[in-house]
Amino acid sequence: MAVKPILKMGNPALALVSSPVEDPASETVHNLLQDMRDTLDDVNGIASGTPDR
């Protein structure tokens, strides 16, 4: 799919509150997860982290 930019600590976008996911099985969520896999593969990553709030 697509390689996305990786946001690092201090980026204001990481402080935004996300919207609830209405359908975790939707194509939109599937595409997002594929983009995350592609991005991690591109940087030889093995995991991603999220802010704890």
C-alpha distance matrix in Angstrom:
0.0 3.8 7.2 9.7 13.5 15.5 18.6 21.9 25.1 27.0 24.2 25.6 22.4 22.7 26.0 24.7 25.2 22.2 22.7 23.2 20.6 22.3 20.3 18.4 17.5 15.9 12.6 12.0 12.7 10.6 7.4 9.0 9.8 6.5 5.7 9.3 9.2 7.0 9.4 12.3 11.8 11.8 15.1 16.4 16.7 18.0 18.2 17.8 20.8 21.7 25.0 27.8 29.7
3.8 0.0 3.8 6.2 9.8 12.3 15.4 18.7 22.1 23.9 21.0 22.6 19.5 20.1 23.5 22.5 23.5 20.9 21.8 23.0 20.8 23.0 21.6 19.7 19.4 17.7 14.8 13.3 13.7 12.6 9.1 9.2 10.4 8.0 5.2 8.3 9.2 6.4 7.2 10.8 10.9 9.9 12.8 15.0 15.2 17.1 17.2 16.3 19.0 20.0 23.0 26.1 28.0
7.2 3.8 0.0 3.8 6.9 9.1 12.5 15.5 19.1 21.0 18.4 20.5 17.8 18.2 21.8 21.4 22.7 20.6 22.1 23.5 21.8 24.4 23.3 21.1 21.3 20.0 17.5 15.6 15.4 14.6 11.6 10.5 11.2 9.3 6.0 7.4 8.5 5.6 4.5 8.2 8.8 7.1 9.5 12.2 12.4 14.8 14.9 13.9 16.7 18.0 20.9 24.2 26.4
9.7 6.2 3.8 0.0 3.8 6.4 9.3 12.7 16.1 17.7 14.9 16.8 14.0 14.6 18.2 17.8 19.4 17.5 19.4 21.2 19.9 22.8 22.3 20.3 21.1 19.7 17.7 15.1 14.8 14.9 12.0 9.9 11.3 10.6 6.9 7.4 9.9 8.2 5.8 9.2 11.1 9.5 10.7 13.7 13.1 15.4 14.6 12.8 14.9 15.5 18.1 21.6 23.5
13.5 9.8 6.9 3.8 0.0 3.8 6.3 9.5 13.1 14.5 11.8 14.2 12.1 12.8 16.4 16.6 18.8 17.7 20.1 22.3 21.6 24.8 24.7 22.7 24.0 22.8 21.0 18.2 17.6 18.2 15.5 12.9 14.2 14.0 10.4 9.9 12.5 11.1 7.8 10.3 12.6 10.6 10.5 13.9 13.2 15.8 14.9 12.6 14.1 14.8 16.8 20.5 22.4
15.5 12.3 9.1 6.4 3.8 0.0 3.8 6.4 10.0 12.1 10.1 12.9 11.2 10.8 14.6 15.4 17.5 16.7 19.6 21.6 21.2 24.7 24.7 22.4 24.0 23.3 22.0 19.2 18.0 18.7 16.6 13.6 14.0 14.6 11.4 9.6 12.1 11.7 8.0 9.1 12.2 10.8 9.6 12.7 11.1 13.5 12.1 9.6 10.7 11.7 13.7 17.4 19.6
18.6 15.4 12.5 9.3 6.3 3.8 0.0 3.8 6.9 8.5 6.4 9.3 8.0 7.5 11.2 12.5 15.1 15.0 18.3 20.6 20.9 24.5 25.1 23.0 25.2 24.4 23.6 20.4 19.1 20.5 18.7 15.3 16.1 17.3 14.2 12.2 15.1 15.2 11.6 12.4 15.8 14.6 13.0 15.9 13.8 15.9 13.8 10.7 10.5 10.4 11.4 15.2 17.1
21.9 18.7 15.5 12.7 9.5 6.4 3.8 0.0 3.8 6.3 6.0 9.5 9.6 8.2 11.4 13.7 16.4 16.9 20.5 22.7 23.3 27.0 27.7 25.5 27.8 27.4 26.8 23.8 22.1 23.5 22.0 18.5 18.8 20.1 17.3 14.8 17.3 17.6 13.9 13.9 17.3 16.2 13.8 16.3 14.1 16.0 13.9 11.0 10.1 10.3 10.7 14.3 16.5
25.1 22.1 19.1 16.1 13.1 10.0 6.9 3.8 0.0 3.8 5.6 8.6 9.7 7.6 9.7 12.9 15.4 16.7 20.5 22.6 23.8 27.5 28.6 26.5 29.2 29.0 28.9 25.7 23.9 25.6 24.4 20.8 21.0 22.8 20.2 17.5 20.1 20.8 17.3 16.9 20.4 19.7 17.1 19.2 16.6 18.0 15.5 12.4 10.4 9.9 9.0 12.2 14.1
27.0 23.9 21.0 17.7 14.5 12.1 8.5 6.3 3.8 0.0 3.8 6.1 8.6 7.5 8.6 11.9 15.0 16.9 20.6 23.2 24.8 28.4 29.9 28.2 31.1 30.6 30.4 27.1 25.6 27.6 26.3 22.6 23.3 25.2 22.4 20.1 23.0 23.5 19.9 20.0 23.5 22.4 20.1 22.5 20.1 21.6 19.1 15.9 13.7 12.5 10.8 13.8 14.8
24.2 21.0 18.4 14.9 11.8 10.1 6.4 6.0 5.6 3.8 0.0 3.8 5.5 5.8 7.7 10.0 13.4 14.9 18.5 21.3 22.7 26.3 27.7 26.2 28.9 28.0 27.7 24.2 23.0 25.2 23.5 20.0 21.2 22.9 19.8 18.0 21.2 21.4 17.9 18.7 22.1 20.9 19.1 21.8 19.7 21.4 18.9 15.5 13.8 12.4 11.4 14.8 15.6
25.6 22.6 20.5 16.8 14.2 12.9 9.3 9.5 8.6 6.1 3.8 0.0 3.8 5.3 5.5 7.3 11.0 13.1 16.4 19.6 21.5 24.8 26.7 25.7 28.6 27.6 27.5 23.9 23.0 25.5 24.1 20.5 22.1 24.2 21.2 19.7 23.1 23.6 20.3 21.3 24.8 23.8 22.3 25.0 22.7 24.1 21.3 17.7 15.7 13.4 11.8 14.8 14.6
22.4 19.5 17.8 14.0 12.1 11.2 8.0 9.6 9.7 8.6 5.5 3.8 0.0 3.8 5.4 5.5 9.0 10.1 13.4 16.6 18.1 21.5 23.2 22.2 25.0 23.8 23.8 20.1 19.3 21.9 20.4 16.9 18.7 20.8 18.0 16.6 20.3 20.7 17.8 19.1 22.6 21.7 20.7 23.4 21.1 22.3 19.5 15.8 14.2 11.8 11.1 14.3 14.3
22.7 20.1 18.2 14.6 12.8 10.8 7.5 8.2 7.6 7.5 5.8 5.3 3.8 0.0 3.8 5.6 8.2 9.5 13.2 15.8 17.4 21.0 22.6 21.1 24.1 23.6 23.8 20.3 18.8 21.3 20.4 16.6 17.7 20.2 17.7 15.7 19.1 20.2 17.2 17.8 21.5 21.1 19.8 22.0 19.2 20.0 16.9 13.1 11.0 8.4 7.3 10.6 11.1
26.0 23.5 21.8 18.2 16.4 14.6 11.2 11.4 9.7 8.6 7.7 5.5 5.4 3.8 0.0 3.8 6.5 9.2 12.8 15.5 17.8 21.2 23.4 22.4 25.7 25.1 25.8 22.3 20.8 23.7 23.0 19.4 20.6 23.3 21.1 19.1 22.5 23.8 20.9 21.5 25.2 24.9 23.5 25.7 22.7 23.3 19.9 16.2 13.5 10.4 8.1 10.3 9.5
24.7 22.5 21.4 17.8 16.6 15.4 12.5 13.7 12.9 11.9 10.0 7.3 5.5 5.6 3.8 0.0 3.8 6.3 9.5 12.7 15.1 18.3 20.7 20.1 23.4 22.5 23.3 19.7 18.6 21.8 21.1 17.6 19.4 22.2 20.0 18.6 22.2 23.4 21.0 22.0 25.6 25.4 24.5 26.7 23.9 24.4 21.0 17.3 15.1 11.7 10.2 12.2 11.0
25.2 23.5 22.7 19.4 18.8 17.5 15.1 16.4 15.4 15.0 13.4 11.0 9.0 8.2 6.5 3.8 0.0 3.8 6.7 9.5 12.3 15.4 18.0 17.7 21.2 20.6 21.9 18.6 17.2 20.6 20.6 17.2 18.7 21.9 20.4 18.9 22.4 24.1 22.1 22.9 26.4 26.8 26.1 27.9 24.9 24.8 21.3 17.7 15.4 11.8 10.4 11.5 9.7
22.2 20.9 20.6 17.5 17.7 16.7 15.0 16.9 16.7 16.9 14.9 13.1 10.1 9.5 9.2 6.3 3.8 0.0 3.8 6.6 8.9 12.1 14.5 14.1 17.5 16.8 18.2 14.9 13.5 17.0 17.1 13.9 15.6 18.8 17.6 16.3 19.8 21.6 20.0 21.0 24.4 24.9 24.7 26.4 23.5 23.3 19.9 16.5 14.8 11.5 11.4 12.7 11.6
22.7 21.8 22.1 19.4 20.1 19.6 18.3 20.5 20.5 20.6 18.5 16.4 13.4 13.2 12.8 9.5 6.7 3.8 0.0 3.8 6.4 8.9 11.8 12.4 15.7 14.8 16.5 13.5 12.6 16.3 16.7 14.2 16.1 19.3 18.5 17.8 21.2 22.9 21.9 23.1 26.2 27.0 27.2 28.8 25.9 25.6 22.3 19.1 17.8 14.7 14.9 15.7 14.4
23.2 23.0 23.5 21.2 22.3 21.6 20.6 22.7 22.6 23.2 21.3 19.6 16.6 15.8 15.5 12.7 9.5 6.6 3.8 0.0 3.8 6.1 9.2 9.8 13.3 13.1 15.6 13.2 11.7 15.3 16.6 14.4 15.7 19.1 19.1 18.3 21.2 23.4 22.9 23.7 26.7 27.9 28.2 29.4 26.4 25.5 22.2 19.5 18.3 15.4 15.9 16.2 15.0
20.6 20.8 21.8 19.9 21.6 21.2 20.9 23.3 23.8 24.8 22.7 21.5 18.1 17.4 17.8 15.1 12.3 8.9 6.4 3.8 0.0 3.8 5.7 6.1 9.6 9.3 12.0 10.0 8.4 11.9 13.6 11.9 13.0 16.3 16.8 16.4 18.9 21.2 21.2 22.1 24.7 26.1 26.9 27.8 25.1 24.1 21.1 18.8 18.3 16.0 17.4 17.9 17.4
22.3 23.0 24.4 22.8 24.8 24.7 24.5 27.0 27.5 28.4 26.3 24.8 21.5 21.0 21.2 18.3 15.4 12.1 8.9 6.1 3.8 0.0 3.8 6.4 9.0 8.6 11.9 10.7 9.9 13.0 15.0 14.2 15.4 18.4 19.2 19.3 21.5 23.7 24.1 25.1 27.5 29.0 30.0 30.9 28.3 27.2 24.4 22.3 22.0 19.7 21.0 21.3 20.6
20.3 21.6 23.3 22.3 24.7 24.7 25.1 27.7 28.6 29.9 27.7 26.7 23.2 22.6 23.4 20.7 18.0 14.5 11.8 9.2 5.7 3.8 0.0 3.8 5.4 5.4 9.0 9.0 7.9 10.3 12.9 12.8 13.5 16.2 17.7 18.0 19.7 21.9 22.9 23.8 25.8 27.6 28.9 29.5 27.1 25.9 23.4 21.8 22.1 20.5 22.3 22.8 22.6
18.4 19.7 21.1 20.3 22.7 22.4 23.0 25.5 26.5 28.2 26.2 25.7 22.2 21.1 22.4 20.1 17.7 14.1 12.4 9.8 6.1 6.4 3.8 0.0 3.8 5.6 8.7 8.6 6.1 8.1 11.1 10.7 10.5 13.5 15.3 15.1 16.5 19.1 20.1 20.7 22.6 24.7 25.9 26.2 23.8 22.3 19.9 18.6 19.1 17.9 20.2 20.7 21.1
17.5 19.4 21.3 21.1 24.0 24.0 25.2 27.8 29.2 31.1 28.9 28.6 25.0 24.1 25.7 23.4 21.2 17.5 15.7 13.3 9.6 9.0 5.4 3.8 0.0 3.8 6.7 8.3 6.6 6.9 10.4 11.3 10.9 12.9 15.4 15.8 16.6 18.9 20.6 21.3 22.6 24.8 26.5 26.6 24.6 23.1 21.3 20.4 21.5 20.8 23.4 24.1 24.8
15.9 17.7 20.0 19.7 22.8 23.3 24.4 27.4 29.0 30.6 28.0 27.6 23.8 23.6 25.1 22.5 20.6 16.8 14.8 13.1 9.3 8.6 5.4 5.6 3.8 0.0 3.8 5.3 5.4 6.3 8.7 10.0 10.9 12.5 14.4 15.6 16.8 18.5 20.1 21.5 22.8 24.5 26.4 27.0 25.2 24.3 22.5 21.3 22.4 21.5 24.0 25.1 25.6
12.6 14.8 17.5 17.7 21.0 22.0 23.6 26.8 28.9 30.4 27.7 27.5 23.8 23.8 25.8 23.3 21.9 18.2 16.5 15.6 12.0 11.9 9.0 8.7 6.7 3.8 0.0 3.8 5.5 4.9 6.0 8.5 9.8 10.4 12.1 14.1 15.2 16.2 18.1 19.9 20.8 22.2 24.6 25.3 24.0 23.5 22.1 21.1 22.7 22.1 24.9 26.5 27.3
12.0 13.3 15.6 15.1 18.2 19.2 20.4 23.8 25.7 27.1 24.2 23.9 20.1 20.3 22.3 19.7 18.6 14.9 13.5 13.2 10.0 10.7 9.0 8.6 8.3 5.3 3.8 0.0 3.8 5.4 5.2 6.2 8.7 9.9 10.6 12.4 14.4 15.3 16.4 18.5 20.0 21.0 23.0 24.2 22.7 22.5 20.8 19.1 20.5 19.6 22.1 23.9 24.6
12.7 13.7 15.4 14.8 17.6 18.0 19.1 22.1 23.9 25.6 23.0 23.0 19.3 18.8 20.8 18.6 17.2 13.5 12.6 11.7 8.4 9.9 7.9 6.1 6.6 5.4 5.5 3.8 0.0 3.8 5.4 5.0 6.2 8.6 9.8 10.5 12.4 14.2 15.2 16.6 18.3 19.9 21.5 22.3 20.4 19.7 17.8 16.3 17.5 16.7 19.5 21.0 21.9
10.6 12.6 14.6 14.9 18.2 18.7 20.5 23.5 25.6 27.6 25.2 25.5 21.9 21.3 23.7 21.8 20.6 17.0 16.3 15.3 11.9 13.0 10.3 8.1 6.9 6.3 4.9 5.4 3.8 0.0 3.8 5.5 5.2 6.3 8.7 10.0 10.7 12.4 14.3 15.5 16.6 18.4 20.5 20.9 19.4 18.7 17.4 16.6 18.6 18.5 21.7 23.3 24.6
7.4 9.1 11.6 12.0 15.5 16.6 18.7 22.0 24.4 26.3 23.5 24.1 20.4 20.4 23.0 21.1 20.6 17.1 16.7 16.6 13.6 15.0 12.9 11.1 10.4 8.7 6.0 5.2 5.4 3.8 0.0 3.8 5.4 5.1 6.2 8.6 9.8 10.4 12.2 14.3 15.2 16.3 18.7 19.7 18.6 18.6 17.6 16.5 18.7 18.7 21.8 24.0 25.4
9.0 9.2 10.5 9.9 12.9 13.6 15.3 18.5 20.8 22.6 20.0 20.5 16.9 16.6 19.4 17.6 17.2 13.9 14.2 14.4 11.9 14.2 12.8 10.7 11.3 10.0 8.5 6.2 5.0 5.5 3.8 0.0 3.8 5.4 5.1 6.2 8.7 9.8 10.5 12.4 14.2 15.2 16.9 18.2 16.5 16.6 15.1 13.4 15.3 15.1 18.1 20.4 21.8
9.8 10.4 11.2 11.3 14.2 14.0 16.1 18.8 21.0 23.3 21.2 22.1 18.7 17.7 20.6 19.4 18.7 15.6 16.1 15.7 13.0 15.4 13.5 10.5 10.9 10.9 9.8 8.7 6.2 5.2 5.4 3.8 0.0 3.8 5.4 5.0 6.3 8.6 9.8 10.6 12.3 14.2 15.7 16.2 14.4 13.8 12.4 11.5 13.8 14.3 17.7 19.8 21.6
6.5 8.0 9.3 10.6 14.0 14.6 17.3 20.1 22.8 25.2 22.9 24.2 20.8 20.2 23.3 22.2 21.9 18.8 19.3 19.1 16.3 18.4 16.2 13.5 12.9 12.5 10.4 9.9 8.6 6.3 5.1 5.4 3.8 0.0 3.8 5.3 5.0 6.1 8.5 9.9 10.4 12.2 14.5 15.0 14.0 14.0 13.6 13.3 16.2 17.2 20.7 23.0 25.1
5.7 5.2 6.0 6.9 10.4 11.4 14.2 17.3 20.2 22.4 19.8 21.2 18.0 17.7 21.1 20.0 20.4 17.6 18.5 19.1 16.8 19.2 17.7 15.3 15.4 14.4 12.1 10.6 9.8 8.7 6.2 5.1 5.4 3.8 0.0 3.8 5.4 5.0 6.1 8.6 9.8 10.4 12.6 14.0 13.1 14.0 13.4 12.4 15.2 16.0 19.3 22.1 24.1
9.3 8.3 7.4 7.4 9.9 9.6 12.2 14.8 17.5 20.1 18.0 19.7 16.6 15.7 19.1 18.6 18.9 16.3 17.8 18.3 16.4 19.3 18.0 15.1 15.8 15.6 14.1 12.4 10.5 10.0 8.6 6.2 5.0 5.3 3.8 0.0 3.8 5.5 5.1 6.2 8.5 9.8 11.0 12.1 10.3 10.8 9.7 8.7 11.5 12.8 16.3 18.9 21.3
9.2 9.2 8.5 9.9 12.5 12.1 15.1 17.3 20.1 23.0 21.2 23.1 20.3 19.1 22.5 22.2 22.4 19.8 21.2 21.2 18.9 21.5 19.7 16.5 16.6 16.8 15.2 14.4 12.4 10.7 9.8 8.7 6.3 5.0 5.4 3.8 0.0 3.8 5.4 5.2 6.1 8.6 10.2 10.2 9.0 9.1 9.3 9.7 13.2 15.2 18.9 21.3 23.9
7.0 6.4 5.6 8.2 11.1 11.7 15.2 17.6 20.8 23.5 21.4 23.6 20.7 20.2 23.8 23.4 24.1 21.6 22.9 23.4 21.2 23.7 21.9 19.1 18.9 18.5 16.2 15.3 14.2 12.4 10.4 9.8 8.6 6.1 5.0 5.5 3.8 0.0 3.8 5.5 5.1 6.1 8.9 9.8 9.8 11.2 11.9 12.2 15.6 17.5 21.1 23.8 26.4
9.4 7.2 4.5 5.8 7.8 8.0 11.6 13.9 17.3 19.9 17.9 20.3 17.8 17.2 20.9 21.0 22.1 20.0 21.9 22.9 21.2 24.1 22.9 20.1 20.6 20.1 18.1 16.4 15.2 14.3 12.2 10.5 9.8 8.5 6.1 5.1 5.4 3.8 0.0 3.8 5.4 5.1 6.6 8.6 8.2 10.3 10.6 10.1 13.3 15.2 18.5 21.6 24.2
12.3 10.8 8.2 9.2 10.3 9.1 12.4 13.9 16.9 20.0 18.7 21.3 19.1 17.8 21.5 22.0 22.9 21.0 23.1 23.7 22.1 25.1 23.8 20.7 21.3 21.5 19.9 18.5 16.6 15.5 14.3 12.4 10.6 9.9 8.6 6.2 5.2 5.5 3.8 0.0 3.8 5.4 5.4 5.9 4.6 6.6 7.3 7.9 11.5 14.2 17.6 20.4 23.4
11.8 10.9 8.8 11.1 12.6 12.2 15.8 17.3 20.4 23.5 22.1 24.8 22.6 21.5 25.2 25.6 26.4 24.4 26.2 26.7 24.7 27.5 25.8 22.6 22.6 22.8 20.8 20.0 18.3 16.6 15.2 14.2 12.3 10.4 9.8 8.5 6.1 5.1 5.4 3.8 0.0 3.8 5.5 4.9 5.9 7.8 10.0 11.4 15.1 17.9 21.4 24.1 27.1
11.8 9.9 7.1 9.5 10.6 10.8 14.6 16.2 19.7 22.4 20.9 23.8 21.7 21.1 24.9 25.4 26.8 24.9 27.0 27.9 26.1 29.0 27.6 24.7 24.8 24.5 22.2 21.0 19.9 18.4 16.3 15.2 14.2 12.2 10.4 9.8 8.6 6.1 5.1 5.4 3.8 0.0 3.8 5.6 7.5 10.5 12.3 13.0 16.4 19.0 22.1 25.2 28.1
15.1 12.8 9.5 10.7 10.5 9.6 13.0 13.8 17.1 20.1 19.1 22.3 20.7 19.8 23.5 24.5 26.1 24.7 27.2 28.2 26.9 30.0 28.9 25.9 26.5 26.4 24.6 23.0 21.5 20.5 18.7 16.9 15.7 14.5 12.6 11.0 10.2 8.9 6.6 5.4 5.5 3.8 0.0 3.8 5.3 9.0 10.7 11.4 14.5 17.3 20.3 23.3 26.4
16.4 15.0 12.2 13.7 13.9 12.7 15.9 16.3 19.2 22.5 21.8 25.0 23.4 22.0 25.7 26.7 27.9 26.4 28.8 29.4 27.8 30.9 29.5 26.2 26.6 27.0 25.3 24.2 22.3 20.9 19.7 18.2 16.2 15.0 14.0 12.1 10.2 9.8 8.6 5.9 4.9 5.6 3.8 0.0 3.8 6.8 9.6 11.6 14.9 18.2 21.3 23.9 27.3
16.7 15.2 12.4 13.1 13.2 11.1 13.8 14.1 16.6 20.1 19.7 22.7 21.1 19.2 22.7 23.9 24.9 23.5 25.9 26.4 25.1 28.3 27.1 23.8 24.6 25.2 24.0 22.7 20.4 19.4 18.6 16.5 14.4 14.0 13.1 10.3 9.0 9.8 8.2 4.6 5.9 7.5 5.3 3.8 0.0 3.8 6.0 7.9 11.2 14.6 17.8 20.3 23.7
18.0 17.1 14.8 15.4 15.8 13.5 15.9 16.0 18.0 21.6 21.4 24.1 22.3 20.0 23.3 24.4 24.8 23.3 25.6 25.5 24.1 27.2 25.9 22.3 23.1 24.3 23.5 22.5 19.7 18.7 18.6 16.6 13.8 14.0 14.0 10.8 9.1 11.2 10.3 6.6 7.8 10.5 9.0 6.8 3.8 0.0 3.8 7.2 10.5 14.0 17.4 19.2 22.8
18.2 17.2 14.9 14.6 14.9 12.1 13.8 13.9 15.5 19.1 18.9 21.3 19.5 16.9 19.9 21.0 21.3 19.9 22.3 22.2 21.1 24.4 23.4 19.9 21.3 22.5 22.1 20.8 17.8 17.4 17.6 15.1 12.4 13.6 13.4 9.7 9.3 11.9 10.6 7.3 10.0 12.3 10.7 9.6 6.0 3.8 0.0 3.8 6.8 10.3 13.8 15.5 19.0
17.8 16.3 13.9 12.8 12.6 9.6 10.7 11.0 12.4 15.9 15.5 17.7 15.8 13.1 16.2 17.3 17.7 16.5 19.1 19.5 18.8 22.3 21.8 18.6 20.4 21.3 21.1 19.1 16.3 16.6 16.5 13.4 11.5 13.3 12.4 8.7 9.7 12.2 10.1 7.9 11.4 13.0 11.4 11.6 7.9 7.2 3.8 0.0 3.8 6.9 10.5 12.7 16.0
20.8 19.0 16.7 14.9 14.1 10.7 10.5 10.1 10.4 13.7 13.8 15.7 14.2 11.0 13.5 15.1 15.4 14.8 17.8 18.3 18.3 22.0 22.1 19.1 21.5 22.4 22.7 20.5 17.5 18.6 18.7 15.3 13.8 16.2 15.2 11.5 13.2 15.6 13.3 11.5 15.1 16.4 14.5 14.9 11.2 10.5 6.8 3.8 0.0 3.8 6.9 9.1 12.5
21.7 20.0 18.0 15.5 14.8 11.7 10.4 10.3 9.9 12.5 12.4 13.4 11.8 8.4 10.4 11.7 11.8 11.5 14.7 15.4 16.0 19.7 20.5 17.9 20.8 21.5 22.1 19.6 16.7 18.5 18.7 15.1 14.3 17.2 16.0 12.8 15.2 17.5 15.2 14.2 17.9 19.0 17.3 18.2 14.6 14.0 10.3 6.9 3.8 0.0 3.8 6.3 9.2
25.0 23.0 20.9 18.1 16.8 13.7 11.4 10.7 9.0 10.8 11.4 11.8 11.1 7.3 8.1 10.2 10.4 11.4 14.9 15.9 17.4 21.0 22.3 20.2 23.4 24.0 24.9 22.1 19.5 21.7 21.8 18.1 17.7 20.7 19.3 16.3 18.9 21.1 18.5 17.6 21.4 22.1 20.3 21.3 17.8 17.4 13.8 10.5 6.9 3.8 0.0 3.8 6.2
27.8 26.1 24.2 21.6 20.5 17.4 15.2 14.3 12.2 13.8 14.8 14.8 14.3 10.6 10.3 12.2 11.5 12.7 15.7 16.2 17.9 21.3 22.8 20.7 24.1 25.1 26.5 23.9 21.0 23.3 24.0 20.4 19.8 23.0 22.1 18.9 21.3 23.8 21.6 20.4 24.1 25.2 23.3 23.9 20.3 19.2 15.5 12.7 9.1 6.3 3.8 0.0 3.8
29.7 28.0 26.4 23.5 22.4 19.6 17.1 16.5 14.1 14.8 15.6 14.6 14.3 11.1 9.5 11.0 9.7 11.6 14.4 15.0 17.4 20.6 22.6 21.1 24.8 25.6 27.3 24.6 21.9 24.6 25.4 21.8 21.6 25.1 24.1 21.3 23.9 26.4 24.2 23.4 27.1 28.1 26.4 27.3 23.7 22.8 19.0 16.0 12.5 9.2 6.2 3.8 0.0
